[in-house]
Amino acid sequence: MTTAGPAAPPVSARTALDRTKLLAARYRAAKDRPYLATALYALSVVPSWHLLTMGVDRHWRLYVNPDFVAGHPVEELAGVWIHEVAHVLREHHGRAERLRDADRDDSHRVNLAQDCEINDDLIEDGLALPAARVEPKTFALPTGRLFEEYLPGIPPTPVVHVQCGSGAHGVPVPGELDIDGAPGVRSVEAEAIRRQTAEAIRGHARSRGLVPHGWKRWADEIAEPVIDWRRLLTGALRQAVAWASGAVDYTYARPGRRSAALRGVVLPSLRQPLPRVAIVIDTSGSMGDDELAAALGEVTGVLRAVGIRGNRVTVLACDADVHAVTRVTKTEQIQLSGGGGTDMRVGIARARSSPEPPNIIVVLTDGITPWPDETSSCRVIAGLIGPNPPSVPPWIESVHITDTPRAARPSS
């Protein structure tokens, strides 16, 4: 929680870890904040001198300097327990890895910003913390922010030094054990602990209302996560393309390799066809052109990435009828016409009845439409645009597209 320590003292000079005191502090933390109990008891203790206080790695191992335990009361140690478990609960190491390179490489500033995010809530909660703690007012910053928001306000050469371990900033720290060096928590278990803790926080907030704002915000995000629809859409399209490309057919355009062994007999060879894709776009009055353009750009980008373009892609503009069918090579060629009622069954049926029927149909719609009753012979993916789209039949794969083009991509 504070500065990294000097070289470890010789074994003969080391203070024995007072486990009774340390575990009494954990008991106090769990008793006073029962919604964090599961997470607190998931941490495994490792005595260590590679830092001056306490820190955590990404495997939920708590490194404890015995001198630090000896020099602080149980009340403050309880606060540090909660501080360190907050790093792994809030997945600070994973969030740090998503920062831009210039920020991610400065792990010390990242750690300071993370401590501001956590200690802000702990102080609001009335927890006792060591005097050397870092909080937003240390850098004249406002309260109630996430560490990503605090990071720009942390000076490049801060006078305060912290080291909470790779469980905070994500960078391995000399002195930490490898993954098999001591008992730890695997990623699947960690996610289960996070969800259980989030539900406990929400339940505690409903029954007593005594939960700091930062913890409540975190719990709401875990219980009702914001899913990256682009990742889901990309995954669904790639899976569908792989599924369709897995089909094989025989062709005499290239004789089979075994033909040479059979005089006078020409054997066909197997070929793996490149799938055809139909994109059915809902152009009814409830759909906005900006949202459609953003979603369509994502779809065509994924198709290009997997090698499907040109005359393998057909776009159908459809409201209650099909108004335009085009073969496209780029988004600008698409004609978005219509604006009447909504019936995506018409567009799906038109795509399936074409002379060269598609292997994959992608429907971009707000979901306010009837759907075919029967399952389709090809893969159907619905990209549902808008805040609360209706559900689709179970045989249709769906991806909820939640944002507008203005929020879709950060500016370069």
Secondary structure, 3 states (H helix, E strand, C coil): CCCCCCCCCCHHHCCCCCHHHHHHHHHHHHHHCHHHHHHHHHCEEEECCCCCCEEECCCCEEEECHHHHHCCCHHHHHHHHHHHHHHHHCCHHHHHHCCCHHHHCCHHHHHHHHHHHHHHHHHHCCCCCCCCCCCHHHHCCCCCCCHHHHHHHCCCCCCCCCCCCHHHHCCCCCCCCCCCCCCCCCHHHHHHHHHHHHHHHHHHHHHCCCCCHHHHHHHHHHHCCCCCHHHHHHHHHHHHHHHHHCCCEEEEEEECHHHHHCCCCCCEEEECCCCCEEEEEECCCCCCHHHHHHHHHHHHHHHHHCCCCHHHEEEEEECCCEEEEEECCCHHHCCCCCCCCCCHHHHHHHHHCCCCCCCEEEEEECCCCCCCCCCCCCEEEEEEECCCCCCCCCCCEEEEECCCHHHHCCCC
